[in-house]
Amino acid sequence: MPAVVSTRLLLLVGDSLPLQKLSRVSRMAWSHSSVRFLSQVHHAHKPLTLASLGFKSDFETRDKSKNNKIEKQSSFEVPKSKVKAVRSNGIEAVGANKSLEIEAAPFATKSFSELGLPPLLLERLEREGFMVPTDVQSTAIPTILKKHDVVIQSYTGSGKTLAYLLPILSEVGPLKGKSSNGDGEFGRKTEIEAVIVAPSRELGMQIVREIEKLLGPSDKKVVQQLVGGANRSRQEEALKKHKPAIVVGTPGRVAEISAAGKLRTHGCRFLVLDEIDELLSFNFRESMHRILEHVGKRSSANTHGPKTPLESWAERRTIMVSATVPFSVIRAAKSWGHDSLLVQAKKVMPLESFPMSAPVNLSGPKPGSSSNSNVPAQAAELSLPPALKHYYCVTKLQHKVDTLRRCVHALDAKSVIAFMNYTKQLKDAVFKLEARGIKAAELHGDLGKLARSRTLKKFKNGEVRVLVTNELSARGLDVAECDLVVNLDLPTDPIHYAHRAGRTGRLGRRGTVVTICEEPEIFVVKKLQKQLKVPIPACEFTEGKLTVSEEEKTAKAA
Ligand SMILES: Nc1ncnc2c1ncn2[C@@H]1O[C@H](COP(=O)(O)OP(=O)(O)OP(=O)(O)O)[C@@H](O)[C@H]1O
């Protein structure tokens, strides 16, 4: 008999939580290979599996013969150049920079086939070299397939994009399974079924490329990008001509085209808000309001009798994603989602368990206060890849760029992102680096879409060694080879530090973050260190080497 699990479930993967915290929900723990209840279990003596929770692939049970075929196919050789990451420590990640080893690979589940994805999609994943799901993918994919609204929170570079794309592609477009909506067809519908919103053009285009890769060249038109800076009428024409099933865009452009009546999203089944905490910022307020009000909301002609707003939103699945989830996000998910669950790498918990008025304490519980692990307080701390190394280096303002140069040489960094806060200084920094023989380029919002794409391409293919940029590049930018992030100007808070830092050390790779600051700014670094709960020792670059300063060593010893 299958176990009965309430929709307000709490999954713990390889983690434990005090039992008293679990009173309102079904309690269970999920180890790497099995799932078991901690209490209130109807099958207390038998370990539960993903299947017994209904998390095992529908496709597997319904279409065994097809799945067998996939298993056989899985023995075909994946070209080495396509293998993205590997399970064990110390084995090299394949990419432009071979020296970047995977140090803390975030993989728990053995294969994507355990997660309930359709055969064709599994085939494409394998073809593209995605062999093993990351922790957050293992947790998020079955939860979304179970039709829950979710907030996905996991550290930068842990694979959140595929964590939401795979459930969408399981139900939308040519890779979906037969059973996804009962129509028994793999053919395309003519409506938009998924809208993905991201705060920057670069991130929007990156998501489109990830989808296109899985769709393959013949089905590329199933997805369309609607990002700002590009020709709007051309985008509108393409929508009319290709009738994409998935659109990916920036808030302003999606809202604009929607308001003009050229984007029919009332039948949309998925709304993804990537980098949700950024999307909730004041700049995007109006556009986001339009999107949240219109996407997936059916017109009254399609409904039988009046519906409450919650009933209307229940038609779509709302997926909110970020490495940092401050309380504003919890509030938004409670308002715009339907019984949303917070999905982390090893946990799923109902948002209902978060009090509506709790303050978000990014540094964790205050000394003396009772710890409340129900509050996603350690948002910034949990958003940092565990393998990252952090340092700071004190210098005079006029020597910052030279310190950057010495830092790049000392660490023999091949691909560097340097963050600054103001565009003018950013140009000066590029000029100085180039004058000292380091190939550098600037990337910021004052540049046109084409110039931005060109620069990013050059950085990704190694033509540019140091990309000097501002907050524009802090979110979502995925350059696997990036081995060093430098803060030439201080970030404003731990959340901004975390997103900047997260451009390196992606998917368990090695990465270093160096904050170059002036003497009076040291207290800010110390504060960041405390808030983020990571050691940020002082360092110097002398004789082509990074050395942790004597002062720091003495302080540590004491
Ligand atoms: N299961 C996997 N196996 C191998 N590579 C993967 C896997 N999942 C994702 N990746 C790759 O890992 C990289 C990081 O993934 P992604 O950009 O989704 O991270 P993220 O968690 O969204 O990061 P951020 O918070 O910075 O946006 C990407 O290059 C992606 O293609």
The ligand as a MOL file (V3000), in Angstrom:
LIG
                    3D

  0  0  0     0  0            999 V3000
M  V30 BEGIN CTAB
M  V30 COUNTS 31 33 0 0 0
M  V30 BEGIN ATOM
M  V30 1 N 23.6600 17.8590 -13.2670 0
M  V30 2 C 24.5970 18.5750 -13.8250 0
M  V30 3 N 25.7250 18.0070 -14.2720 0
M  V30 4 C 26.7030 18.7460 -14.8400 0
M  V30 5 N 26.6210 20.0930 -15.0230 0
M  V30 6 C 25.5130 20.7200 -14.5940 0
M  V30 7 C 24.4450 19.9980 -13.9850 0
M  V30 8 N 23.4760 20.8800 -13.6770 0
M  V30 9 C 23.9070 22.0850 -14.0670 0
M  V30 10 N 25.1270 22.0120 -14.6170 0
M  V30 11 C 25.9500 23.1290 -15.1140 0
M  V30 12 O 26.4130 23.8300 -13.9610 0
M  V30 13 C 26.5420 25.2120 -14.2410 0
M  V30 14 C 25.8530 26.0220 -13.1670 0
M  V30 15 O 24.4610 25.8290 -13.2310 0
M  V30 16 P 23.4230 27.0220 -13.0460 0
M  V30 17 O 23.8270 28.2170 -13.8360 0
M  V30 18 O 22.0790 26.4910 -13.2540 0
M  V30 19 O 23.6480 27.3630 -11.4830 0
M  V30 20 P 22.7570 28.2610 -10.5420 0
M  V30 21 O 22.5660 27.5010 -9.2940 0
M  V30 22 O 21.5450 28.7350 -11.2560 0
M  V30 23 O 23.7340 29.4870 -10.2530 0
M  V30 24 P 23.3860 31.0280 -9.9330 0
M  V30 25 O 22.7780 31.0660 -8.5720 0
M  V30 26 O 24.6950 31.7100 -9.9870 0
M  V30 27 O 22.4390 31.5040 -10.9820 0
M  V30 28 C 25.9690 25.4010 -15.6310 0
M  V30 29 O 27.0370 25.4850 -16.5380 0
M  V30 30 C 25.1630 24.1570 -15.9000 0
M  V30 31 O 25.0980 23.8190 -17.2690 0
M  V30 END ATOM
M  V30 BEGIN BOND
M  V30 1 1 1 2
M  V30 2 1 2 3
M  V30 3 2 2 7
M  V30 4 2 3 4
M  V30 5 1 4 5
M  V30 6 2 5 6
M  V30 7 1 6 7
M  V30 8 1 6 10
M  V30 9 1 7 8
M  V30 10 2 8 9
M  V30 11 1 9 10
M  V30 12 1 10 11
M  V30 13 1 11 12
M  V30 14 1 11 30
M  V30 15 1 12 13
M  V30 16 1 13 14
M  V30 17 1 13 28
M  V30 18 1 14 15
M  V30 19 1 15 16
M  V30 20 2 16 17
M  V30 21 1 16 18
M  V30 22 1 16 19
M  V30 23 1 19 20
M  V30 24 2 20 21
M  V30 25 1 20 22
M  V30 26 1 20 23
M  V30 27 1 23 24
M  V30 28 2 24 25
M  V30 29 1 24 26
M  V30 30 1 24 27
M  V30 31 1 28 29
M  V30 32 1 28 30
M  V30 33 1 30 31
M  V30 END BOND
M  V30 END CTAB
M  END
